[in-house]
Amino acid sequence: MGAEVFQPERKIAKGRATRLGWILVGHACLGVGLLGVALPLMPTTPFVLLAAACYVRGSRRFYTYLLTHRVFGTVIRDWHEHRAVSSRTKRWAIACVLLSITASILAVGHIWLRVVLVLIAVLAIAGLLRIPVRED
């Protein structure tokens, strides 16, 4: 990415307690987002985007770290600049949903639970398909 870092027009909060609050909420959002990497059906991207929104108000250092992160930075920049994700990110998200749902279906024994999981997968994938794809 070079030396230029995307900086939205939002300014850092003035009060120390307010900045600390934004940082703590950002940490919480990032933590939940990281949980989403391992937990089935727990989204990662919305929480990382929310963490970035909190960090931009609370800490330039944390915001810059997220923006320059190898994985999260690209998604955040794509969303800020294009209000879209790359086709690769979209394919990866759909594959993760399919993988986690398949593993969950194989782990449960009740047919009604399997049907519910399939419905959840259909809704999740439908939601992912509605997200715009960034044109290269």
N, C-alpha and C positions, 0 to 999 in steps of 0.2 A: 504494500500500500504506500510506500513513500512517506515523506515527512508530513504531508497534509492530513489532518484528522478532521472529520466532519464535526462541526460544532453548531448545533441548533441555536436558534435565537434566544432560547430560554437561559436565564441567568441564574447563577448560584444564589441560593437563599441568603438573606443577610444575617439573620440571627444564628448564633452558634448552636442553640438547641434545635432550631428548625433544620439546619444542615445535618445535624446528628440524626434527627428523625428520618430525613430522606435517606441517609446512608443506611440506617438500620432496616428500613422498609426495603431498600434495594438489596441488602444482604439476604433478607428473608425471601424475597422474590427469586433471587438467584439460587438460593438453596432449594426452593421448591422446584425451580426449573431443572436443577441438576438431578433431583429425585426423579424427574420425568424421563431422564435418560434411561433409568433402570426399571421403572415401574410401568406396567402395561396401561395404556390409555391415559397416562398422566402427561399432559402437553409440556413441552420444554420451551418452544419458541415464544409463546405469549408471555411467559414469566421472565424470560431473558430480556425481551423488549420492555417489559414493565420495569425491570431492574435498571435498564439503561435510562429510562425516563426518570427514575428516582435519582440515579447517580448524577444526571446532568443538572439536577437541582441541588445536590448535596456535596458532590466531590468531583472535581475535574480529573483527579488521579484515577478514581475507580471507573469513571466514564471512559476515559482514554484507554484504560486497561481492557475494558469490555470491547471497545471499538477496534482495538488492535489485536484482539484475541484471534487466534488462527481459525477457530470454528465459528464462534459467536459473532465476531466482527463483521464478517461478510453478510450474514443474515440481517444484522442491525442496519448496516449501510444500505443494503438492498431495500429494506423496508422504509428507511428514512428518505432515500433518494427517489425510489420508484413506486412506493406503496405496493410492492410485489416481492415475490421470492424467486430464486432461480429454479429452473425446471429440475435441476439435480436435487435441490433441497426438498422440493415437492415430492419427487419420486422416492427419496429417502424416507420422508415422513409416512408416505403411504405404505412403503415396505415395512416400516417399523410397526405400524398399526396391524398389518396383516400377520406379521410374525408374532406379535404379542397376543393377538386374538387367537391365532391358531394354537399357540402354546397353552393359552387359558382353556380353550375348548377341549384340548386333549387331557387337561388336568382335572376337569370336572366330570362327574358321572351323570348328573341329571340332565335329561333332554331339554327341559324348560330353561335351564341355565344356559345351555348351549345356544338355544334360540335367542335368548336375551343378548348373549355375546355377539351373535351374528348381527342382530339389529343395531347394537352399539357400533360394530365395525362399519356397517353400511352408513350410519349417520356420520361417523367420524370421517370416513373417506369422502362422503358427499360434501362435508364441510371443507375438507382439504382441497377438493377439486374446485371449490368456489374461490379460493385464493388466487389472485392474479399472478401470472408468471412474468418475470422480468424478461424483456426482449434484449438480446445481446447486441 
